[in-house]
Amino acid sequence: MAQGVVTLAGPVIDEATQVYRKVTWRLVPFLFACYVAAYLDRVNVGFAKLQMLSDLQFSETIYGLGAGIFFIGYFLFEVPSNMILHKVGARVWIARVMISWALISGAMMFVTSPTVFYVLRFLLGVAEAGLFPGVILYLTYWYPSERRGGIIAMFMTGIPIAGLIGGPVSGWIMNTFSGAHGLAGWQWLFLIEALPSLILGFCVLAFLDNGIASAKWLTADEKALLARNVAADASSVAAHRFRDGFTSGWVWLLSGIYFFFIMGLYGVGFWLPTLIKGAGVSDPLQIGLLTMLPYGAAAAAMITVGRMSDAARERRWHIVIPGLVGAAGWLVSIWYSKDLVVAEAALTVATIGVLVTLAQFWCLPTAVLAGAAAATGIAVINSVGNLAGFVSPYLIGWIIDATKSTSLGVYTLAACLAIGSVLALTMPKRLVNR
């Protein structure tokens, strides 16, 4: 197909850009919606905690262990899940993932003891394993590396949007439905917020294509252009085999970097409502509304930095600078923890830093892995890194119980974010700036 230009109301746009816009509008909003639902079901326990702990007489340590044990199940089943997706296709497997986790997330309303809490959180991790790395892998089927920074950032804005939507909605559910039909507000929270995931799971079966070849909404020429670009991009990557995803030294370095970044992420997901409450806000709905600013600002920053990264073809400093800024935000949030305005501003900066860093991080694995190696390597990185999702809430919960203060726990989050940022500089520029 000729690489001509198309004029649309004035601007001149090359034909490849037109095709990629078509692909993006077809895939990204839908995948984004799935990730919003997934992330909301994963971290709504942070809002349920505001009522759940007193109702069930759970300590901070019990909560931290239950919140974190999700990632043990996630870790154990992540790599097998991504390998299955690569074999059977994204449509059936992502639908399976979403439907099973929706049912388990809804079952969280039946928690009555620490044991039930632990078991259901573990099973939720097993059920959800494979969604995020599966989508990152899926995007490599459609986009070459030079276009992935902005696309991954758009997809990952599902994290802050889940917070933006989930905060006020979760607070409203807990306030409005508390006591209805003999159920606590936190029970209604788990039940109602599981429904979007269940519905979207069935929509995946009807809407999602496995790859370029099966996309009936593309012309033959458009398919040829996309396939040619993906093949040319993959040919420049050395690691293609399944075993490369386990044996490559880059995979294990990236796993370590991601571990430290995830420590910071779940500081946001599991503790942001608690930190806002500590600044003097007690009403769940008001806490939910105050979480909107950090998440809304982070969503805008992720898209902006993603586009800048693609335009500059530079990845490392687009990770390091936001990471260090986020670490500074965590520190200021503690130093001024009783000043609501300053604490809210600092938590906003921390949230921006954490989420921009994470979105840009995923440009690194997809630059050094392709094909089957990408299927296993992305899953390995995500599963090992997400062990921090177990360590972070449990460690911080234990620290809070031991010290009766959140300060040391948040210092730990800031240190982890800074360490991950510095480690990212060890990745060779020639490999990752694509």
C-alpha positions in Angstrom: 0.0 0.0 0.0 1.4 3.4 -0.9 2.5 5.4 2.1 0.7 8.5 0.9 -1.0 11.3 2.9 -4.6 12.0 3.8 -6.0 15.5 4.4 -8.5 15.7 7.2 -10.0 19.2 7.7 -6.6 20.8 7.0 -3.9 18.7 8.7 -1.9 16.4 6.6 -1.7 12.9 8.2 0.3 10.0 6.8 -1.6 6.8 6.0 0.1 4.7 8.6 -0.9 7.1 11.3 -4.5 6.9 10.0 -4.4 3.1 10.3 -3.0 3.2 13.8 -5.6 5.6 14.9 -8.2 3.2 13.6 -6.7 0.4 15.6 -6.3 2.5 18.7 -9.9 3.6 18.7 -11.1 0.0 18.2 -8.9 -1.6 20.9 -7.6 0.8 23.5 -10.9 2.2 25.0 -12.2 -1.4 25.4 -9.0 -2.7 27.0 -8.9 0.4 29.1 -12.4 -0.3 30.4 -11.5 -3.9 31.2 -8.4 -2.7 33.2 -10.4 -0.1 35.1 -12.8 -2.9 36.2 -9.9 -5.2 37.1 -8.0 -2.7 39.1 -11.1 -1.5 40.9 -11.8 -5.1 42.0 -8.2 -5.5 43.1 -7.9 -2.4 45.3 -11.4 -1.7 46.5 -10.4 -3.6 49.6 -8.6 -0.3 50.5 -12.0 1.4 50.8 -13.7 -1.6 52.3 -11.0 -1.4 55.0 -12.5 1.8 56.4 -15.5 -0.2 57.7 -14.4 -3.8 57.4 -11.7 -3.8 60.0 -13.9 -2.6 62.8 -16.9 -4.8 61.8 -14.8 -7.9 61.7 -12.2 -6.9 64.4 -9.3 -7.3 62.0 -5.9 -5.7 62.8 -3.8 -3.7 60.4 -1.5 -6.8 60.0 -4.4 -9.1 59.1 -5.6 -6.5 56.5 -2.1 -6.1 55.1 -1.6 -9.9 54.8 -5.0 -10.3 53.2 -4.5 -7.4 50.8 -1.1 -8.7 49.8 -1.8 -12.5 49.6 -3.6 -11.7 46.3 -0.2 -11.4 44.7 0.9 -14.9 45.8 -1.8 -16.4 43.6 -1.0 -13.8 41.0 2.7 -14.8 41.0 2.1 -18.5 40.8 -0.3 -18.4 37.8 1.0 -15.4 35.8 3.5 -17.2 33.5 1.2 -20.2 32.8 -1.6 -17.8 32.0 0.4 -15.7 29.5 1.7 -18.9 27.8 -1.9 -20.1 27.4 -3.0 -16.7 26.0 -0.2 -16.9 23.5 -1.3 -20.4 22.4 -5.1 -20.1 22.5 -5.6 -16.4 21.7 -6.5 -13.3 23.7 -10.3 -13.4 23.1 -11.2 -16.6 25.0 -8.5 -16.3 27.6 -9.1 -12.7 28.6 -12.8 -13.4 28.8 -12.0 -16.4 31.2 -9.9 -14.2 33.3 -12.5 -11.5 33.7 -15.5 -13.7 34.4 -13.7 -15.8 37.0 -12.3 -12.8 38.9 -15.7 -11.0 38.9 -17.3 -14.0 40.6 -14.6 -14.2 43.2 -14.5 -10.5 43.8 -18.3 -10.5 44.5 -17.8 -13.4 46.9 -15.6 -11.1 49.1 -18.9 -9.9 50.6 -19.1 -13.2 52.5 -15.8 -12.6 54.4 -16.4 -13.4 58.1 -12.9 -14.4 59.3 -9.2 -13.8 58.5 -9.0 -17.3 56.9 -11.9 -16.6 54.5 -10.4 -13.2 53.7 -7.0 -14.8 52.9 -8.5 -17.6 50.8 -10.6 -15.3 48.7 -7.9 -12.8 48.1 -5.5 -15.6 47.1 -8.1 -17.0 44.6 -8.7 -13.5 43.3 -5.0 -13.3 42.4 -5.2 -16.7 40.7 -8.2 -15.6 38.7 -6.8 -12.3 37.6 -3.3 -13.6 36.7 -2.6 -12.9 33.1 -4.8 -9.9 32.4 -2.2 -7.1 32.6 0.8 -9.0 31.1 -1.6 -10.5 28.6 -2.8 -7.1 27.4 0.8 -5.8 27.2 1.7 -8.9 25.1 -1.4 -8.4 23.0 -0.4 -4.8 22.2 2.9 -6.0 20.8 0.8 -7.9 18.2 -0.5 -4.6 16.9 2.1 -1.9 17.5 5.8 -1.5 16.9 8.0 -0.3 19.7 8.2 3.3 18.7 4.4 3.6 19.1 4.0 1.7 22.3 4.9 4.4 24.9 1.8 6.4 24.3 -0.4 3.4 23.8 0.7 1.6 27.0 0.3 4.9 28.9 -3.3 5.2 27.6 -4.1 1.7 28.6 -2.5 2.1 32.0 -4.5 5.2 32.8 -7.0 2.6 33.8 -5.2 2.7 37.2 -5.8 6.4 38.0 -9.2 6.4 36.4 -10.2 3.4 38.6 -9.1 5.6 41.5 -10.9 8.6 40.1 -14.1 6.8 39.6 -13.7 4.2 42.4 -13.0 6.7 45.2 -16.3 8.6 45.1 -18.3 5.6 43.9 -16.9 3.4 46.6 -17.6 6.0 49.3 -21.1 6.6 48.0 -21.9 2.8 47.9 -20.6 2.4 51.5 -22.6 5.4 52.8 -25.8 4.7 50.8 -26.2 1.0 51.1 -24.9 0.5 54.6 -27.4 -1.7 56.5 -29.6 -2.3 53.4 -31.1 -5.9 53.5 -28.9 -6.6 56.6 -25.6 -6.1 54.7 -22.8 -3.7 55.7 -21.6 -1.0 53.3 -18.4 -2.9 52.5 -20.4 -6.0 51.5 -22.4 -4.0 49.1 -19.2 -2.5 47.8 -17.7 -5.9 46.8 -21.0 -7.0 45.2 -21.8 -4.0 43.1 -18.3 -3.3 41.9 -17.9 -6.9 40.7 -20.8 -6.5 38.2 -18.9 -4.4 35.5 -16.1 -7.0 35.3 -18.7 -9.8 34.8 -20.5 -7.9 32.0 -17.2 -6.9 30.3 -16.0 -10.5 30.4 -18.8 -11.6 28.2 -18.3 -8.5 25.9 -14.7 -9.7 25.3 -16.0 -12.8 23.6 -18.0 -10.7 21.2 -15.6 -7.8 20.6 -12.0 -8.7 20.9 -9.9 -10.1 18.0 -6.9 -12.4 18.5 -4.7 -10.4 16.2 -4.3 -8.5 12.9 -5.2 -11.5 10.7 -8.6 -12.0 12.3 -9.7 -8.3 12.4 -12.6 -8.1 10.0 -12.8 -4.4 10.5 -9.4 -3.9 8.7 -8.9 -3.9 5.0 -6.4 -6.2 3.4 -4.0 -3.3 2.8 -4.3 -2.1 6.4 -3.6 -5.6 7.7 -0.5 -5.8 5.4 0.8 -2.4 6.7 0.4 -3.4 10.4 1.8 -6.9 9.9 4.8 -5.5 8.0 5.6 -3.0 10.8 5.3 -5.5 13.6 7.5 -8.0 11.8 10.2 -5.4 11.0 10.2 -4.3 14.7 10.4 -7.9 16.0 13.3 -8.7 13.7 15.5 -6.3 15.5 15.0 -8.1 18.8 17.3 -11.0 19.7 15.1 -12.8 22.3 12.2 -14.7 20.6 12.0 -18.2 22.2 9.9 -19.2 25.2 13.0 -20.0 27.2 14.5 -16.6 26.5 11.8 -15.1 28.7 13.3 -17.1 31.6 17.0 -17.1 30.9 17.7 -13.5 29.7 19.5 -11.4 32.2 17.5 -8.4 31.1 14.3 -10.1 32.2 15.6 -10.5 35.8 17.0 -7.0 36.0 13.7 -5.7 34.8 11.9 -7.9 37.3 13.9 -6.3 40.1 13.3 -2.7 38.9 9.6 -3.5 38.6 9.5 -4.9 42.1 10.6 -1.6 43.6 8.1 0.4 41.4 5.2 -1.8 42.5 6.1 -1.2 46.1 5.3 2.5 45.4 2.1 1.6 43.4 0.4 -0.3 46.1 1.3 2.4 48.6 -1.1 4.5 46.5 -3.7 1.7 45.9 -4.0 0.4 49.4 -3.0 3.4 51.6 -4.1 6.6 49.9 -7.5 6.6 51.6 -5.9 5.9 55.0 -3.4 8.8 54.5 -6.2 11.2 53.6 -8.1 10.1 56.6 -5.0 10.7 58.7 -5.0 14.3 57.5 -8.3 14.9 59.3 -11.1 13.6 56.9 -13.4 11.0 58.4 -16.4 10.7 56.0 -15.9 7.9 53.4 -17.6 9.9 50.7 -15.3 12.9 51.3 -12.3 10.7 51.3 -13.4 9.2 48.0 -13.8 12.7 46.5 -10.3 13.8 47.7 -8.7 10.8 46.0 -10.0 12.1 42.7 -7.3 14.9 42.4 -4.3 12.6 42.6 -5.7 10.1 40.2 -7.0 12.6 37.7 -3.7 14.5 37.6 -1.8 11.2 37.2 -4.0 10.1 34.2 -3.3 13.4 32.4 0.5 13.1 33.2 0.7 9.5 32.0 -0.7 10.4 28.5 1.5 13.5 28.2 4.7 11.9 29.2 3.9 8.8 27.1 3.6 11.0 24.0 6.8 12.9 24.9 8.7 9.6 25.3 7.6 8.3 21.9 8.4 11.6 20.2 11.9 11.7 21.7 12.5 8.0 21.4 13.9 8.2 24.9 12.8 5.9 27.7 15.2 5.9 30.7 14.9 9.5 31.8 11.2 9.4 31.2 11.2 6.7 33.9 13.9 8.1 36.3 12.7 11.7 36.7 9.0 10.9 37.5 10.2 8.2 39.9 12.4 10.5 41.9 9.7 13.2 41.9 7.2 10.7 43.2 9.6 9.7 46.0 9.8 13.3 47.0 6.0 13.5 47.0 5.8 10.6 49.4 8.3 12.3 51.8 6.4 15.7 51.8 3.1 13.9 52.4 4.5 12.6 55.7 6.3 15.8 56.8 3.0 17.7 56.4 0.6 14.9 57.1 -1.6 17.0 59.3 -2.0 19.8 56.8 -4.7 18.6 54.5 -3.9 21.0 51.6 -0.1 20.3 51.6 -0.6 16.6 52.2 -3.2 16.4 49.3 -0.8 18.2 47.0 2.1 16.0 48.0 0.0 12.8 47.6 -0.9 14.1 44.1 2.7 14.5 43.2 3.5 11.0 44.6 0.7 9.4 42.6 1.8 11.2 39.4 5.3 10.0 39.9 4.4 6.4 40.6 2.0 5.9 37.7 4.0 7.8 35.1 7.0 5.7 36.0 5.1 2.4 35.8 3.5 3.3 32.4 6.9 4.1 30.9 8.6 1.1 32.5 6.6 -1.2 30.1 8.4 0.3 27.1 11.6 -1.5 28.4 10.6 -5.2 28.3 8.8 -4.8 24.9 12.0 -3.3 23.5 14.2 -6.3 24.4 11.7 -9.2 24.0 9.5 -10.4 21.1 7.3 -13.3 20.1 7.2 -16.3 22.5 10.0 -14.7 24.6 7.7 -11.7 25.2 4.9 -14.0 26.3 7.0 -15.6 29.0 9.3 -12.6 29.8 6.6 -10.1 30.3 4.8 -12.5 32.6 7.9 -13.3 34.6 8.6 -9.6 35.0 5.1 -8.8 36.0 4.8 -11.8 38.4 8.1 -11.3 40.2 7.5 -7.5 40.3 4.0 -8.0 41.7 5.4 -9.9 44.7 5.9 -6.4 45.9 2.1 -6.2 46.0 2.3 -8.9 48.7 5.3 -7.4 50.5 4.1 -3.7 50.4 0.7 -3.9 52.2 1.9 -6.6 54.6 5.1 -4.8 55.5 3.5 -1.4 55.9 0.6 -2.9 57.9 3.1 -4.5 60.2 5.1 -1.3 60.5 1.9 0.7 61.4 1.0 -1.8 64.0 4.5 -1.9 65.5 5.2 1.9 65.5 1.6 3.2 65.7 2.6 5.6 62.9 2.5 5.6 59.1 5.7 7.6 58.7 8.2 4.8 58.5 6.1 2.8 56.1 5.8 5.8 53.7 9.5 6.4 54.0 10.0 2.8 52.8 7.8 3.5 49.8 9.8 6.6 48.9 13.1 4.7 49.1 11.8 1.8 46.9 10.7 4.2 44.2 14.1 6.0 44.3 16.0 2.7 44.1 13.9 1.4 41.1 14.5 4.7 39.3 18.3 4.5 39.8 18.3 0.9 38.6 16.5 1.8 35.4 19.5 3.8 34.4 21.5 0.6 34.2 19.6 -0.5 31.1 21.7 0.3 28.0 20.4 3.2 26.0 21.0 1.5 22.7 18.5 -1.3 23.6 15.6 0.6 25.2 15.5 4.0 23.4 13.4 2.7 20.5 
